[in-house]
Amino acid sequence: MNELIFNTRWQKRDLIFFSVAILCLTPIISSPIALLLGLILVVLGLVPEQIKLNVITKKLLSYSIIGLGFGINLDQAISVSKNGIGLIMTSICSTLILGWILTRFIKMDKKTGHLIASGTAICGGSAIAAVAPAINAEEDQTSLALATVFTLNSVALFLFPFVGHLLEMSQHAFGVWCAIAIHDTSSVVGASSAYGQEALITATTLKLARALWIIPVAFISALLFKGDSKKITIPFFIFFYCFAILFAHFVPQFSSIYHHIFMASKQTLVLCLFLIGAGITLNKIKEAGAKPLILGIVLWAIIGTSSLVYIQLFM
């Protein structure tokens, strides 16, 4: 009898979870709402434990970003990347240096501090996942950095569109700001797509140009911490994304198909944010503790504010 009741509850939980997931594939659910729905299901205990959310989200995110490449104009991508490369390099270098200084100032574990700084400087969880094995980081150090970055990503998804509308930022300016100041690619895409199509294209192009810096930063990190450069994880989906842009440019005969792939990828990214929300628990937030969160917030506030001022004044 007890087993029957348990199975019935399990089936209801699964049904609710997958129903909401399917709903996130429809245009009626926006990126911030999808994340919020995921968080609500976690609180209500309606997330199936047998589903490996991290694995599914990582793969789905990669495929979705590749799909976005089919909807991005090559000339526009080159122009955006060329104009933003100086800002990207400056923000990455300054974030890493500032992270090192603040880590020493608050007397925090060096490897955890470097992972948070790397995630803030480049592309959140992907950067942390690439740098962690290169510096021989322990599992708890990596978990703390990931928990900190994902917590701030969730805030960014709601905060950035609000600030953008409040300051009446242009689509291009908002896209650049998202690409520079938001950690994870999923949240960059989510916040920019909520703002508009041009913001999405600008943010995605610049963000992935920024993500390529994972490779040199991971190598330098391995040297600084006397780690193993052979353990560096390269995000190959970025190269497939570039290939998709080139393919759509040089084989334009299927433009209508490319448009459908682009739109489907946008909506799949909304599902990714739902899954990310469903993977965030109070335990993960508590794991972050005071010092990692302080470091993450201060770094994020400085980079976010300074880049916003620069964009508003000079772009």
Helices and strands as residue ranges (DSSP letters): H 2-23, H 31-43, H 53-68, G 69-71, H 74-105, H 110-121, H 125-134, H 139-166, H 171-181, H 185-195, H 197-211, H 214-224, G 229-231, H 237-250, G 252-254, H 255-279, H 282-288, H 290-314
